[in-house]
């Protein structure tokens, strides 16, 4: 079965500074945090994003979960750092200057299993970051957004 690409464009929803997500294809759920969730497959998420900074991806066990199992921030602090976090806070942080671009899509992958979460650039098996844990809870839902008034375009393969 080939991968299905869901493309979406983030635009700022001025009311309460949340982001509105337009999805071409399947529509997800909107939470109080301003995310739209799309069903993810356990183990891997491949996506591309075009934004100046702060691409935020969160993974949860189900639609109703308010705290994510883990999250990844790419291009934080004005596109200079990236991190992997759990519900207990930031666990791994790396300098990643210029990892994102407002002019072109940049492609990434996130992989997880019972003991590790890894993040890397598409086309390279070398991870940018790895977070080792005792146990990663099952992940069925992926939430995405760009932060702090940044516009972003996303394409997620699932």
C-alpha positions in Angstrom: 0.0 0.0 0.0 1.5 3.4 -1.0 1.8 6.2 1.4 -0.9 8.8 1.6 0.2 12.4 1.7 -2.0 14.8 3.6 -1.0 18.3 2.8 -2.0 21.2 5.0 -1.4 24.8 5.4 -1.3 26.6 8.7 -2.7 30.1 8.9 -3.0 32.2 12.0 -6.4 32.4 13.6 -6.4 35.8 15.3 -8.8 34.9 18.0 -6.7 33.8 21.0 -3.6 33.5 18.8 -4.3 29.8 18.0 -3.4 28.4 14.6 -6.0 27.2 12.2 -5.2 24.1 10.2 -6.7 23.4 6.7 -6.4 19.8 5.8 -6.8 18.5 2.2 -8.0 15.0 2.6 -8.7 13.7 6.1 -9.8 16.1 8.8 -8.5 15.7 12.3 -9.7 16.9 15.6 -9.0 20.3 17.1 -8.0 20.5 20.8 -7.9 23.3 23.3 -4.2 23.7 22.4 -4.9 24.6 18.8 -3.7 21.4 17.3 -5.4 19.3 14.7 -4.6 15.6 15.0 -4.2 13.1 12.3 -3.9 9.4 12.9 -0.3 8.2 13.0 1.2 4.8 12.6 3.2 3.4 15.4 6.9 3.6 14.7 7.5 6.3 12.1 6.4 9.7 10.8 7.8 11.3 7.7 7.0 14.9 6.9 8.2 18.1 5.3 7.6 21.6 6.6 8.2 25.1 5.3 8.4 27.7 8.1 10.9 30.3 9.5 11.1 28.5 12.9 9.4 26.5 15.6 7.8 23.4 13.9 6.2 21.6 16.8 5.1 18.0 16.6 3.3 16.1 19.5 2.5 12.5 19.8 -0.4 11.1 21.9 -2.1 7.8 22.6 -5.6 9.0 21.6 -7.6 12.1 20.6 -8.7 12.8 24.2 -5.2 12.8 25.7 -4.4 16.3 26.9 -0.7 15.6 27.7 1.4 14.2 24.8 3.4 11.0 25.2 6.3 13.0 23.7 7.0 16.0 21.5 9.6 17.3 19.1 10.4 21.0 18.4 12.5 21.8 15.3 14.0 25.2 14.9 13.2 26.7 18.3 14.6 29.9 19.6 14.7 31.6 16.2 15.7 28.5 14.3 18.8 27.7 16.4 17.9 24.7 18.6 15.7 21.6 18.5 14.6 19.3 21.2 12.7 16.1 22.2 10.5 16.4 25.3 8.3 14.1 27.4 5.5 15.1 29.7 8.2 15.6 32.3 9.9 18.3 30.2 12.8 18.7 27.7 15.0 15.6 27.6 17.3 16.1 24.7 18.3 19.5 23.2 20.7 20.1 20.3 21.9 23.2 18.4 20.4 23.1 14.9 21.0 26.5 13.4 19.1 27.0 10.1 17.3 23.6 10.2 14.1 25.2 8.9 13.4 27.5 6.0 10.6 29.9 5.2 11.5 29.6 1.5 11.6 25.8 0.9 10.3 22.6 2.3 12.7 20.7 4.6 12.0 16.9 5.0 12.4 15.0 8.3 11.6 11.7 9.9 10.7 10.8 13.5 11.0 7.1 14.6 10.0 5.6 17.9 9.9 2.2 19.7 9.6 1.0 23.3 12.9 2.5 24.3 13.9 5.4 21.9 12.7 8.4 20.0 14.9 9.6 17.1 14.7 12.5 14.8 16.5 13.0 11.5 16.6 14.6 8.1 15.1 12.8 5.2 17.8 11.2 3.0 20.0 10.5 6.0 19.9 7.6 8.5 22.0 9.6 10.9 19.8 11.0 13.7 19.8 14.7 14.7 18.6 13.7 18.2 18.0 10.5 20.1 16.0 10.2 23.4 16.3 7.0 25.3 13.6 6.1 27.8 12.4 3.1 29.8 9.2 2.8 27.9 7.4 4.9 25.3 3.6 4.6 25.5 1.8 3.6 22.4 1.3 6.5 20.0 -1.7 6.7 17.7 -2.2 10.5 17.2 0.1 13.2 15.8 -0.5 16.9 16.4 1.4 19.7 14.5 1.7 23.4 14.6 4.0 26.3 14.1 4.5 28.5 17.1 4.7 32.2 17.9 2.9 33.8 14.9 4.9 31.9 12.3 3.1 30.7 9.2 3.9 27.2 8.1 3.1 24.7 5.4 3.2 21.0 6.1 3.0 17.7 4.2 2.8 14.5 6.3 3.2 11.0 4.8 1.4 8.3 6.8 
